[in-house]
Each structure stands twice: as structure tokens, then as C-alpha cells.
């Protein structure tokens, strides 16, 4: 179960396969439009449900209409967006801050938090998901006994509240997963703040998630900006599909925002060259030129590499985090 809220539903659709206090993140990524499980990617359906849009006026104005983004990922003859639309999309993607900092939180309380989180990892105490249901970590991720020693652990202030959260990333034998847990001292309870199932999820800093699909032909990228509760504030997704040495499809999704005032207003002229998907509330995509797409790709990859570098400082093995002398 992944906390993905319709608010963005993108993190990937978004490919996003971009979480929350148990809130599942959404990216029409494989992360958004229903991340579908495939033998190649190892991802599973983890996207939250979004209301299906059947408004004929939206569909009538689009150049092409599909149910999911995967339905057109191999289409050669899709129209290109006009210059104005491309610029609007570029501006929207460039204004998001992809790399934050991995805030340490209250270092003075590390000893106590580590003791608390060790009980969670050792399956001595349960946590609550976004629906208030109790699970033990091994039960939630279908883990074998003592498998926790094989995982990576992230220990930093993931939600920006000043106190450290615990992230766990690994492979259960059935699926890849990345979960982030929060501990509430007042209630003495644990909560699933973010959960991403499938390969390619990466913490990119406090309240930031990236998702990259390296397993398919072509590449798919998704990013989600989270709020303090782990809900998506902004989601984006873009991908390319190579057909041969000279033909490639480059597509960019119109970003989704929890704050409707930030939504990009598409004119009728823009929509006439757009691609509309009816699932999960309706999403807009546009085919863009290679040059602009590669600018986004370069920006994203630079941010991902920087996040990877910073993340090393907050990444531990089980022994390093729970058996070391802090």
C-alpha cells in the first residue's frame, strides 16, 4: 500500500512512482497512472485511485485521447507541442527545487530515537498506516525473519519537523520498497509517513522523492515535493521512448499541484496539440523536441546525483545504525 494522494498522483505515474504519513504518493508515473507491475521493473500497482474523468470537452480539445500514458508511449505520430506550450512546461519544471538538504533534526535526541526505531525494525512494535491500521514491518512488507540486516537505513529529518525519521529500503523477495517511518513521542506510536513500492525510488532530501525507471526501453523520470504530512504538493513526470537510431518520442506531463492556484492553465490552442489521459482524474501530456527534453533530463540527473552524494551521509547498515555507539 502506498500513500499516494490524488493531489498529485503523479510522482510517476508518474512513472512518480514520486508517499506520506502513510499517504501514498502519486505520480502518474508508473508511479501515476497506475504503476503496473512488470517482470522487467519489479514494480507493482501502488497508485492511489483517482476519479476517472469523462468530460467530453476535455477529450474533444485534445489531439489524442488515451486511458493511460502507457497506451501512447510507443506512438510515433503524436503531434509536437507549439513553442509557447514548450516554454510554459520548461518554466514549470525549472521552478521546482529538486534537491533539498538532508536535515539532521535534533541530534541531541538521536540515542533515544534510535532505540525506538530499533524496536520497530526488530518487529517488537507495530506502526499505523494512513488508514490507521496496525502492521509490523515484516508483515507489511512480507519479509523473512532477520531479513532486516540486508536493508539500507536512512536516518534524518525527512518531514522537516526537527526530529529524525527512519527510512528503510530493500527487497522483500517479492517487491522492492522504500518506507519512511515517523515516531510520535506524545502518543508513543509509529506512523508510516511515506511508502514507495517498486524499484527506482530515492530520497532526494527533506520532503523530496525522485523516481527513475532504468529498467525499460527508454527512461522515465518522476519527482514529488511532499508536505510535512507526506502528501504530494507537486508532481511531475517525463519520459522518452526510442524507436530506432533516428526516431525517439519525448513526452512531458503537465505538473500536478495540491494547490489548485498553481495549476497551469492550458488554452484551447495548447490542448489541440496535447495528449489527454482519462484515468486518475485526467492528465495532460505534450510531445516536446529533443533539445528541450534533454535540458530537463540534464537538470534532473544533476539533482539526482547531488542527492545521492548527500544521502550517503545519512545512510547506514543495520549494524551501523542500531549497534554502534552513538
TORLUM-294710 format. One record per residue (C-alpha): residue number from 0; x, y, z. Coordinates in nm, 2 decimals. Layout:
<site><n>NUM</n><u>X</u><v>Y</v><w>Z</w></site>
...
//
This chain:
<site><n>0</n><u>0.00</u><v>0.00</v><w>0.00</w></site>
<site><n>1</n><u>0.15</u><v>0.32</v><w>-0.08</w></site>
<site><n>2</n><u>0.04</u><v>0.66</v><w>0.03</w></site>
<site><n>3</n><u>-0.05</u><v>0.83</v><w>-0.27</w></site>
<site><n>4</n><u>-0.29</u><v>1.11</v><w>-0.28</w></site>
<site><n>5</n><u>-0.47</u><v>1.23</v><w>-0.58</w></site>
<site><n>6</n><u>-0.33</u><v>1.57</v><w>-0.52</w></site>
<site><n>7</n><u>-0.07</u><v>1.47</v><w>-0.75</w></site>
<site><n>8</n><u>-0.10</u><v>1.14</v><w>-0.83</w></site>
<site><n>9</n><u>0.19</u><v>1.18</v><w>-1.03</w></site>
<site><n>10</n><u>0.51</u><v>1.10</v><w>-0.88</w></site>
<site><n>11</n><u>0.51</u><v>0.90</v><w>-1.15</w></site>
<site><n>12</n><u>0.28</u><v>0.77</v><w>-1.29</w></site>
<site><n>13</n><u>0.41</u><v>0.90</v><w>-1.29</w></site>
<site><n>14</n><u>0.61</u><v>0.68</v><w>-1.36</w></site>
<site><n>15</n><u>0.60</u><v>0.94</v><w>-0.96</w></site>
<site><n>16</n><u>0.62</u><v>0.62</v><w>-0.89</w></site>
<site><n>17</n><u>0.71</u><v>1.00</v><w>-0.68</w></site>
<site><n>18</n><u>0.43</u><v>0.89</v><w>0.00</w></site>
<site><n>19</n><u>0.31</u><v>1.02</v><w>0.33</w></site>
<site><n>20</n><u>0.22</u><v>0.96</v><w>0.69</w></site>
<site><n>21</n><u>0.11</u><v>0.67</v><w>0.53</w></site>
<site><n>22</n><u>-0.01</u><v>0.88</v><w>0.24</w></site>
<site><n>23</n><u>0.06</u><v>0.72</v><w>-0.09</w></site>
<site><n>24</n><u>0.23</u><v>0.93</v><w>-0.33</w></site>
<site><n>25</n><u>0.12</u><v>0.96</v><w>-0.68</w></site>
<site><n>26</n><u>0.29</u><v>1.01</v><w>-1.00</w></site>
<site><n>27</n><u>0.12</u><v>0.91</v><w>-1.30</w></site>
<site><n>28</n><u>0.45</u><v>0.75</v><w>-1.32</w></site>
<site><n>29</n><u>0.43</u><v>0.41</v><w>-1.34</w></site>
<site><n>30</n><u>0.43</u><v>0.60</v><w>-1.03</w></site>
<site><n>31</n><u>0.09</u><v>0.77</v><w>-1.15</w></site>
<site><n>32</n><u>-0.13</u><v>0.62</v><w>-1.38</w></site>
<site><n>33</n><u>-0.14</u><v>0.31</v><w>-1.20</w></site>
<site><n>34</n><u>0.21</u><v>0.19</v><w>-1.18</w></site>
<site><n>35</n><u>0.17</u><v>-0.15</v><w>-1.33</w></site>
<site><n>36</n><u>0.36</u><v>-0.45</v><w>-1.22</w></site>
<site><n>37</n><u>0.60</u><v>-0.59</v><w>-1.47</w></site>
<site><n>38</n><u>0.86</u><v>-0.86</v><w>-1.46</w></site>
<site><n>39</n><u>1.11</u><v>-0.61</v><w>-1.60</w></site>
<site><n>40</n><u>1.08</u><v>-0.34</v><w>-1.34</w></site>
<site><n>41</n><u>0.96</u><v>-0.53</v><w>-1.05</w></site>
<site><n>42</n><u>0.71</u><v>-0.26</v><w>-0.97</w></site>
<site><n>43</n><u>0.37</u><v>-0.33</v><w>-0.85</w></site>
<site><n>44</n><u>0.04</u><v>-0.15</v><w>-0.86</w></site>
<site><n>45</n><u>0.07</u><v>0.11</v><w>-0.59</w></site>
<site><n>46</n><u>-0.11</u><v>0.41</v><w>-0.71</w></site>
<site><n>47</n><u>-0.40</u><v>0.56</v><w>-0.53</w></site>
<site><n>48</n><u>-0.73</u><v>0.57</v><w>-0.70</w></site>
<site><n>49</n><u>-0.83</u><v>0.89</v><w>-0.88</w></site>
<site><n>50</n><u>-1.16</u><v>0.98</v><w>-1.01</w></site>
<site><n>51</n><u>-1.19</u><v>0.89</v><w>-1.38</w></site>
<site><n>52</n><u>-1.26</u><v>1.19</v><w>-1.60</w></site>
<site><n>53</n><u>-1.51</u><v>1.16</v><w>-1.88</w></site>
<site><n>54</n><u>-1.57</u><v>1.53</v><w>-1.95</w></site>
<site><n>55</n><u>-1.62</u><v>1.53</v><w>-2.33</w></site>
<site><n>56</n><u>-1.50</u><v>1.89</v><w>-2.36</w></site>
<site><n>57</n><u>-1.15</u><v>1.80</v><w>-2.23</w></site>
<site><n>58</n><u>-1.13</u><v>1.50</v><w>-2.46</w></site>
<site><n>59</n><u>-1.26</u><v>1.68</v><w>-2.76</w></site>
<site><n>60</n><u>-1.00</u><v>1.95</v><w>-2.74</w></site>
<site><n>61</n><u>-0.70</u><v>1.71</v><w>-2.72</w></site>
<site><n>62</n><u>-0.52</u><v>1.60</v><w>-3.03</w></site>
<site><n>63</n><u>-0.52</u><v>1.24</v><w>-2.89</w></site>
<site><n>64</n><u>-0.70</u><v>1.08</v><w>-2.60</w></site>
<site><n>65</n><u>-0.60</u><v>0.76</v><w>-2.42</w></site>
<site><n>66</n><u>-0.68</u><v>0.59</v><w>-2.10</w></site>
<site><n>67</n><u>-0.32</u><v>0.57</v><w>-1.97</w></site>
<site><n>68</n><u>0.01</u><v>0.72</v><w>-2.06</w></site>
<site><n>69</n><u>0.14</u><v>0.37</v><w>-2.13</w></site>
<site><n>70</n><u>-0.12</u><v>0.35</v><w>-2.41</w></site>
<site><n>71</n><u>0.07</u><v>0.60</v><w>-2.62</w></site>
<site><n>72</n><u>0.43</u><v>0.55</v><w>-2.51</w></site>
<site><n>73</n><u>0.51</u><v>0.38</v><w>-2.84</w></site>
<site><n>74</n><u>0.31</u><v>0.61</v><w>-3.07</w></site>
<site><n>75</n><u>0.53</u><v>0.76</v><w>-3.35</w></site>
<site><n>76</n><u>0.29</u><v>1.01</v><w>-3.50</w></site>
<site><n>77</n><u>0.19</u><v>1.22</v><w>-3.20</w></site>
<site><n>78</n><u>0.19</u><v>1.60</v><w>-3.26</w></site>
<site><n>79</n><u>0.45</u><v>1.83</v><w>-3.11</w></site>
<site><n>80</n><u>0.35</u><v>2.10</v><w>-2.87</w></site>
<site><n>81</n><u>0.38</u><v>2.45</v><w>-3.00</w></site>
<site><n>82</n><u>0.67</u><v>2.68</v><w>-2.88</w></site>
<site><n>83</n><u>0.45</u><v>2.86</v><w>-2.62</w></site>
<site><n>84</n><u>0.35</u><v>2.53</v><w>-2.46</w></site>
<site><n>85</n><u>0.70</u><v>2.40</v><w>-2.45</w></site>
<site><n>86</n><u>0.82</u><v>2.72</v><w>-2.28</w></site>
<site><n>87</n><u>0.54</u><v>2.70</v><w>-2.02</w></site>
<site><n>88</n><u>0.64</u><v>2.34</v><w>-1.94</w></site>
<site><n>89</n><u>1.01</u><v>2.42</v><w>-1.92</w></site>
<site><n>90</n><u>0.94</u><v>2.71</v><w>-1.68</w></site>
<site><n>91</n><u>0.72</u><v>2.50</v><w>-1.46</w></site>
<site><n>92</n><u>0.98</u><v>2.22</v><w>-1.44</w></site>
<site><n>93</n><u>1.27</u><v>2.46</v><w>-1.39</w></site>
<site><n>94</n><u>1.10</u><v>2.64</v><w>-1.10</w></site>
<site><n>95</n><u>1.08</u><v>2.33</v><w>-0.88</w></site>
<site><n>96</n><u>1.37</u><v>2.27</v><w>-0.64</w></site>
<site><n>97</n><u>1.47</u><v>1.91</v><w>-0.70</w></site>
<site><n>98</n><u>1.74</u><v>1.88</v><w>-0.44</w></site>
<site><n>99</n><u>1.69</u><v>1.98</v><w>-0.08</w></site>
<site><n>100</n><u>1.91</u><v>1.91</v><w>0.22</w></site>
<site><n>101</n><u>1.90</u><v>1.61</v><w>0.43</w></site>
<site><n>102</n><u>1.82</u><v>1.79</v><w>0.75</w></site>
<site><n>103</n><u>1.97</u><v>1.61</v><w>1.06</w></site>
<site><n>104</n><u>1.70</u><v>1.70</v><w>1.30</w></site>
<site><n>105</n><u>1.76</u><v>1.71</v><w>1.68</w></site>
<site><n>106</n><u>2.09</u><v>1.54</v><w>1.71</w></site>
<site><n>107</n><u>2.08</u><v>1.55</v><w>2.09</w></site>
<site><n>108</n><u>1.79</u><v>1.30</v><w>2.09</w></site>
<site><n>109</n><u>1.94</u><v>1.06</v><w>1.84</w></site>
<site><n>110</n><u>2.01</u><v>0.79</v><w>2.11</w></site>
<site><n>111</n><u>1.65</u><v>0.78</v><w>2.22</w></site>
<site><n>112</n><u>1.51</u><v>0.78</v><w>1.87</w></site>
<site><n>113</n><u>1.75</u><v>0.50</v><w>1.75</w></site>
<site><n>114</n><u>1.63</u><v>0.29</v><w>2.05</w></site>
<site><n>115</n><u>1.27</u><v>0.35</v><w>1.95</w></site>
<site><n>116</n><u>1.32</u><v>0.27</v><w>1.58</w></site>
<site><n>117</n><u>1.52</u><v>-0.04</v><w>1.66</w></site>
<site><n>118</n><u>1.21</u><v>-0.18</v><w>1.83</w></site>
<site><n>119</n><u>1.01</u><v>-0.11</v><w>1.51</w></site>
<site><n>120</n><u>1.27</u><v>-0.27</v><w>1.28</w></site>
<site><n>121</n><u>1.30</u><v>-0.57</v><w>1.52</w></site>
<site><n>122</n><u>0.92</u><v>-0.62</v><w>1.49</w></site>
<site><n>123</n><u>0.87</u><v>-0.56</v><w>1.86</w></site>
<site><n>124</n><u>0.61</u><v>-0.29</v><w>1.80</w></site>
<site><n>125</n><u>0.36</u><v>-0.21</v><w>1.51</w></site>
<site><n>126</n><u>0.31</u><v>0.11</v><w>1.32</w></site>
<site><n>127</n><u>0.00</u><v>0.27</v><w>1.18</w></site>
<site><n>128</n><u>-0.06</u><v>0.32</v><w>0.81</w></site>
<site><n>129</n><u>-0.25</u><v>0.61</v><w>0.66</w></site>
<site><n>130</n><u>-0.58</u><v>0.44</v><w>0.73</w></site>
<site><n>131</n><u>-0.50</u><v>0.38</v><w>1.09</w></site>
<site><n>132</n><u>-0.44</u><v>0.01</v><w>1.05</w></site>
<site><n>133</n><u>-0.17</u><v>-0.16</v><w>1.25</w></site>
<site><n>134</n><u>0.11</u><v>-0.36</v><w>1.09</w></site>
<site><n>135</n><u>0.45</u><v>-0.49</v><w>1.19</w></site>
<site><n>136</n><u>0.72</u><v>-0.41</v><w>0.94</w></site>
<site><n>137</n><u>0.78</u><v>-0.77</v><w>0.85</w></site>
<site><n>138</n><u>0.41</u><v>-0.82</v><w>0.80</w></site>
<site><n>139</n><u>0.36</u><v>-0.51</v><w>0.59</w></site>
<site><n>140</n><u>0.65</u><v>-0.59</v><w>0.35</w></site>
<site><n>141</n><u>0.62</u><v>-0.97</v><w>0.37</w></site>
<site><n>142</n><u>0.97</u><v>-1.01</v><w>0.50</w></site>
<site><n>143</n><u>1.15</u><v>-1.32</v><w>0.61</w></site>
<site><n>144</n><u>1.28</u><v>-1.34</v><w>0.97</w></site>
<site><n>145</n><u>1.60</u><v>-1.15</v><w>1.02</w></site>
<site><n>146</n><u>1.60</u><v>-1.01</v><w>0.67</w></site>
<site><n>147</n><u>1.62</u><v>-0.66</v><w>0.81</w></site>
<site><n>148</n><u>2.00</u><v>-0.70</v><w>0.83</w></site>
<site><n>149</n><u>2.01</u><v>-0.68</v><w>0.44</w></site>
<site><n>150</n><u>1.85</u><v>-0.34</v><w>0.41</w></site>
<site><n>151</n><u>1.97</u><v>0.02</v><w>0.39</w></site>
<site><n>152</n><u>1.85</u><v>0.26</v><w>0.66</w></site>
<site><n>153</n><u>1.82</u><v>0.64</v><w>0.63</w></site>
<site><n>154</n><u>1.82</u><v>0.84</v><w>0.95</w></site>
<site><n>155</n><u>1.74</u><v>1.21</v><w>0.92</w></site>
<site><n>156</n><u>1.47</u><v>1.47</v><w>0.94</w></site>
<site><n>157</n><u>1.27</u><v>1.35</v><w>0.64</w></site>
<site><n>158</n><u>0.95</u><v>1.55</v><w>0.71</w></site>
<site><n>159</n><u>1.11</u><v>1.88</v><w>0.83</w></site>
<site><n>160</n><u>0.96</u><v>1.87</v><w>1.19</w></site>
<site><n>161</n><u>1.30</u><v>1.90</v><w>1.36</w></site>
<site><n>162</n><u>1.31</u><v>1.53</v><w>1.47</w></site>
<site><n>163</n><u>1.46</u><v>1.23</v><w>1.28</w></site>
<site><n>164</n><u>1.26</u><v>0.98</v><w>1.09</w></site>
<site><n>165</n><u>1.37</u><v>0.63</v><w>0.98</w></site>
<site><n>166</n><u>1.38</u><v>0.52</v><w>0.62</w></site>
<site><n>167</n><u>1.41</u><v>0.15</v><w>0.52</w></site>
<site><n>168</n><u>1.49</u><v>0.04</v><w>0.16</w></site>
<site><n>169</n><u>1.53</u><v>-0.31</v><w>0.03</w></site>
<site><n>170</n><u>1.39</u><v>-0.61</v><w>-0.15</w></site>
<site><n>171</n><u>1.14</u><v>-0.84</v><w>0.02</w></site>
<site><n>172</n><u>1.19</u><v>-1.13</v><w>-0.22</w></site>
<site><n>173</n><u>0.86</u><v>-1.02</v><w>-0.38</w></site>
<site><n>174</n><u>0.90</u><v>-0.64</v><w>-0.43</w></site>
<site><n>175</n><u>1.13</u><v>-0.35</v><w>-0.38</w></site>
<site><n>176</n><u>1.02</u><v>-0.10</v><w>-0.13</w></site>
<site><n>177</n><u>1.12</u><v>0.23</v><w>0.04</w></site>
<site><n>178</n><u>0.93</u><v>0.32</v><w>0.36</w></site>
<site><n>179</n><u>0.98</u><v>0.62</v><w>0.59</w></site>
<site><n>180</n><u>0.85</u><v>0.60</v><w>0.95</w></site>
<site><n>181</n><u>0.78</u><v>0.87</v><w>1.20</w></site>
<site><n>182</n><u>0.77</u><v>0.83</v><w>1.58</w></site>
<site><n>183</n><u>0.53</u><v>1.03</v><w>1.80</w></site>
<site><n>184</n><u>0.67</u><v>1.07</v><w>2.15</w></site>
<site><n>185</n><u>0.34</u><v>1.20</v><w>2.29</w></site>
<site><n>186</n><u>0.14</u><v>0.91</v><w>2.17</w></site>
<site><n>187</n><u>0.43</u><v>0.66</v><w>2.18</w></site>
<site><n>188</n><u>0.33</u><v>0.54</v><w>1.84</w></site>
<site><n>189</n><u>0.49</u><v>0.49</v><w>1.50</w></site>
<site><n>190</n><u>0.34</u><v>0.61</v><w>1.17</w></site>
<site><n>191</n><u>0.42</u><v>0.53</v><w>0.80</w></site>
<site><n>192</n><u>0.50</u><v>0.87</v><w>0.66</w></site>
<site><n>193</n><u>0.59</u><v>0.76</v><w>0.31</w></site>
<site><n>194</n><u>0.59</u><v>0.44</v><w>0.12</w></site>
<site><n>195</n><u>0.71</u><v>0.36</v><w>-0.23</w></site>
<site><n>196</n><u>0.70</u><v>0.01</v><w>-0.38</w></site>
<site><n>197</n><u>0.89</u><v>-0.07</v><w>-0.68</w></site>
<site><n>198</n><u>1.25</u><v>-0.01</v><w>-0.79</w></site>
<site><n>199</n><u>1.39</u><v>0.33</v><w>-0.85</w></site>
<site><n>200</n><u>1.26</u><v>0.54</v><w>-0.56</w></site>
<site><n>201</n><u>1.51</u><v>0.77</v><w>-0.40</w></site>
<site><n>202</n><u>1.50</u><v>1.02</v><w>-0.12</w></site>
<site><n>203</n><u>1.63</u><v>1.35</v><w>-0.26</w></site>
<site><n>204</n><u>1.63</u><v>1.54</v><w>0.07</w></site>
<site><n>205</n><u>1.38</u><v>1.65</v><w>0.33</w></site>
<site><n>206</n><u>1.03</u><v>1.62</v><w>0.18</w></site>
<site><n>207</n><u>1.16</u><v>1.52</v><w>-0.17</w></site>
<site><n>208</n><u>1.13</u><v>1.20</v><w>-0.36</w></site>
<site><n>209</n><u>1.27</u><v>1.10</v><w>-0.70</w></site>
<site><n>210</n><u>1.18</u><v>0.80</v><w>-0.91</w></site>
<site><n>211</n><u>1.38</u><v>0.68</v><w>-1.21</w></site>
<site><n>212</n><u>1.30</u><v>0.38</v><w>-1.42</w></site>
<site><n>213</n><u>1.62</u><v>0.24</v><w>-1.57</w></site>
<site><n>214</n><u>1.47</u><v>-0.10</v><w>-1.65</w></site>
<site><n>215</n><u>1.26</u><v>-0.02</v><w>-1.95</w></site>
<site><n>216</n><u>1.35</u><v>0.07</v><w>-2.31</w></site>
<site><n>217</n><u>1.39</u><v>0.45</v><w>-2.28</w></site>
<site><n>218</n><u>1.39</u><v>0.63</v><w>-1.95</w></site>
<site><n>219</n><u>1.12</u><v>0.76</v><w>-1.72</w></site>
<site><n>220</n><u>1.16</u><v>1.02</v><w>-1.46</w></site>
<site><n>221</n><u>0.94</u><v>1.15</v><w>-1.18</w></site>
<site><n>222</n><u>0.97</u><v>1.39</v><w>-0.89</w></site>
<site><n>223</n><u>0.74</u><v>1.47</v><w>-0.59</w></site>
<site><n>224</n><u>0.76</u><v>1.75</v><w>-0.35</w></site>
<site><n>225</n><u>0.59</u><v>1.65</v><w>-0.02</w></site>
<site><n>226</n><u>0.44</u><v>1.84</v><w>0.26</w></site>
<site><n>227</n><u>0.50</u><v>1.78</v><w>0.63</w></site>
<site><n>228</n><u>0.24</u><v>1.50</v><w>0.64</w></site>
<site><n>229</n><u>0.39</u><v>1.32</v><w>0.35</w></site>
<site><n>230</n><u>0.13</u><v>1.42</v><w>0.09</w></site>
<site><n>231</n><u>0.23</u><v>1.54</v><w>-0.25</w></site>
<site><n>232</n><u>0.25</u><v>1.92</v><w>-0.30</w></site>
<site><n>233</n><u>0.38</u><v>1.89</v><w>-0.66</w></site>
<site><n>234</n><u>0.44</u><v>1.60</v><w>-0.90</w></site>
<site><n>235</n><u>0.60</u><v>1.58</v><w>-1.24</w></site>
<site><n>236</n><u>0.68</u><v>1.31</v><w>-1.49</w></site>
<site><n>237</n><u>0.86</u><v>1.29</v><w>-1.82</w></site>
<site><n>238</n><u>0.98</u><v>1.01</v><w>-2.04</w></site>
<site><n>239</n><u>1.13</u><v>0.91</v><w>-2.38</w></site>
<site><n>240</n><u>1.09</u><v>0.61</v><w>-2.60</w></site>
<site><n>241</n><u>1.35</u><v>0.54</v><w>-2.87</w></site>
<site><n>242</n><u>1.21</u><v>0.37</v><w>-3.18</w></site>
<site><n>243</n><u>1.53</u><v>0.34</v><w>-3.38</w></site>
<site><n>244</n><u>1.86</u><v>0.54</v><w>-3.42</w></site>
<site><n>245</n><u>1.68</u><v>0.84</v><w>-3.57</w></site>
<site><n>246</n><u>1.33</u><v>0.83</v><w>-3.41</w></site>
<site><n>247</n><u>1.25</u><v>0.90</v><w>-3.04</w></site>
<site><n>248</n><u>0.93</u><v>1.01</v><w>-2.87</w></site>
<site><n>249</n><u>0.99</u><v>1.27</v><w>-2.59</w></site>
<site><n>250</n><u>0.70</u><v>1.35</v><w>-2.37</w></site>
<site><n>251</n><u>0.64</u><v>1.58</v><w>-2.07</w></site>
<site><n>252</n><u>0.35</u><v>1.57</v><w>-1.83</w></site>
<site><n>253</n><u>0.19</u><v>1.89</v><w>-1.72</w></site>
<site><n>254</n><u>0.28</u><v>1.91</v><w>-1.34</w></site>
<site><n>255</n><u>0.02</u><v>1.84</v><w>-1.08</w></site>
<site><n>256</n><u>-0.02</u><v>2.06</v><w>-0.77</w></site>
<site><n>257</n><u>-0.21</u><v>2.02</v><w>-0.45</w></site>
<site><n>258</n><u>-0.26</u><v>2.39</v><w>-0.45</w></site>
<site><n>259</n><u>-0.50</u><v>2.45</v><w>-0.74</w></site>
<site><n>260</n><u>-0.39</u><v>2.81</v><w>-0.78</w></site>
<site><n>261</n><u>-0.06</u><v>2.68</v><w>-0.91</w></site>
<site><n>262</n><u>-0.21</u><v>2.47</v><w>-1.18</w></site>
<site><n>263</n><u>-0.11</u><v>2.55</v><w>-1.53</w></site>
<site><n>264</n><u>-0.40</u><v>2.69</v><w>-1.74</w></site>
<site><n>265</n><u>-0.40</u><v>2.53</v><w>-2.08</w></site>
<site><n>266</n><u>-0.56</u><v>2.73</v><w>-2.36</w></site>
<site><n>267</n><u>-0.77</u><v>2.57</v><w>-2.62</w></site>
<site><n>268</n><u>-0.49</u><v>2.61</v><w>-2.87</w></site>
<site><n>269</n><u>-0.25</u><v>2.43</v><w>-2.64</w></site>
<site><n>270</n><u>-0.48</u><v>2.14</v><w>-2.59</w></site>
<site><n>271</n><u>-0.53</u><v>2.09</v><w>-2.96</w></site>
<site><n>272</n><u>-0.17</u><v>1.96</v><w>-2.97</w></site>
<site><n>273</n><u>-0.19</u><v>1.78</v><w>-2.64</w></site>
<site><n>274</n><u>-0.23</u><v>1.42</v><w>-2.53</w></site>
<site><n>275</n><u>-0.50</u><v>1.36</v><w>-2.27</w></site>
<site><n>276</n><u>-0.54</u><v>1.05</v><w>-2.05</w></site>
<site><n>277</n><u>-0.88</u><v>0.99</v><w>-1.89</w></site>
<site><n>278</n><u>-0.77</u><v>0.78</v><w>-1.59</w></site>
<site><n>279</n><u>-0.70</u><v>0.91</v><w>-1.24</w></site>
<site><n>280</n><u>-0.89</u><v>1.23</v><w>-1.29</w></site>
<site><n>281</n><u>-0.74</u><v>1.32</v><w>-1.62</w></site>
<site><n>282</n><u>-0.38</u><v>1.41</v><w>-1.71</w></site>
<site><n>283</n><u>-0.22</u><v>1.62</v><w>-1.99</w></site>
<site><n>284</n><u>0.10</u><v>1.54</v><w>-2.18</w></site>
<site><n>285</n><u>0.28</u><v>1.71</v><w>-2.46</w></site>
<site><n>286</n><u>0.54</u><v>1.59</v><w>-2.71</w></site>
<site><n>287</n><u>0.84</u><v>1.81</v><w>-2.70</w></site>
<site><n>288</n><u>1.16</u><v>1.85</v><w>-2.91</w></site>
<site><n>289</n><u>1.47</u><v>1.65</v><w>-2.81</w></site>
<site><n>290</n><u>1.67</u><v>1.97</v><w>-2.72</w></site>
<site><n>291</n><u>1.43</u><v>2.09</v><w>-2.45</w></site>
<site><n>292</n><u>1.37</u><v>1.74</v><w>-2.32</w></site>
<site><n>293</n><u>1.75</u><v>1.69</v><w>-2.28</w></site>
<site><n>294</n><u>1.76</u><v>2.01</v><w>-2.08</w></site>
<site><n>295</n><u>1.51</u><v>1.88</v><w>-1.83</w></site>
<site><n>296</n><u>1.69</u><v>1.54</v><w>-1.83</w></site>
<site><n>297</n><u>2.03</u><v>1.71</v><w>-1.76</w></site>
<site><n>298</n><u>1.88</u><v>1.92</v><w>-1.48</w></site>
<site><n>299</n><u>1.71</u><v>1.62</v><w>-1.32</w></site>
<site><n>300</n><u>2.02</u><v>1.40</v><w>-1.34</w></site>
<site><n>301</n><u>2.24</u><v>1.67</v><w>-1.19</w></site>
<site><n>302</n><u>1.99</u><v>1.69</v><w>-0.90</w></site>
<site><n>303</n><u>1.97</u><v>1.32</v><w>-0.86</w></site>
<site><n>304</n><u>2.35</u><v>1.28</v><w>-0.84</w></site>
<site><n>305</n><u>2.38</u><v>1.56</v><w>-0.59</w></site>
<site><n>306</n><u>2.11</u><v>1.40</v><w>-0.38</w></site>
<site><n>307</n><u>2.29</u><v>1.06</v><w>-0.40</w></site>
<site><n>308</n><u>2.60</u><v>1.23</v><w>-0.27</w></site>
<site><n>309</n><u>2.43</u><v>1.40</v><w>0.02</w></site>
<site><n>310</n><u>2.23</u><v>1.08</v><w>0.10</w></site>
<site><n>311</n><u>2.55</u><v>0.89</v><w>0.17</w></site>
<site><n>312</n><u>2.58</u><v>1.09</v><w>0.49</w></site>
<site><n>313</n><u>2.26</u><v>0.96</v><w>0.63</w></site>
<site><n>314</n><u>2.27</u><v>0.60</v><w>0.50</w></site>
<site><n>315</n><u>2.35</u><v>0.31</v><w>0.73</w></site>
<site><n>316</n><u>2.35</u><v>-0.06</v><w>0.76</w></site>
<site><n>317</n><u>2.16</u><v>-0.22</v><w>1.05</w></site>
<site><n>318</n><u>2.48</u><v>-0.26</v><w>1.24</w></site>
<site><n>319</n><u>2.60</u><v>0.09</v><w>1.18</w></site>
<site><n>320</n><u>2.27</u><v>0.25</v><w>1.29</w></site>
<site><n>321</n><u>2.15</u><v>0.02</v><w>1.57</w></site>
<site><n>322</n><u>2.45</u><v>-0.14</v><w>1.71</w></site>
<site><n>323</n><u>2.70</u><v>0.15</v><w>1.70</w></site>
<site><n>324</n><u>2.79</u><v>0.36</v><w>2.00</w></site>
<site><n>325</n><u>2.61</u><v>0.69</v><w>1.93</w></site>
//
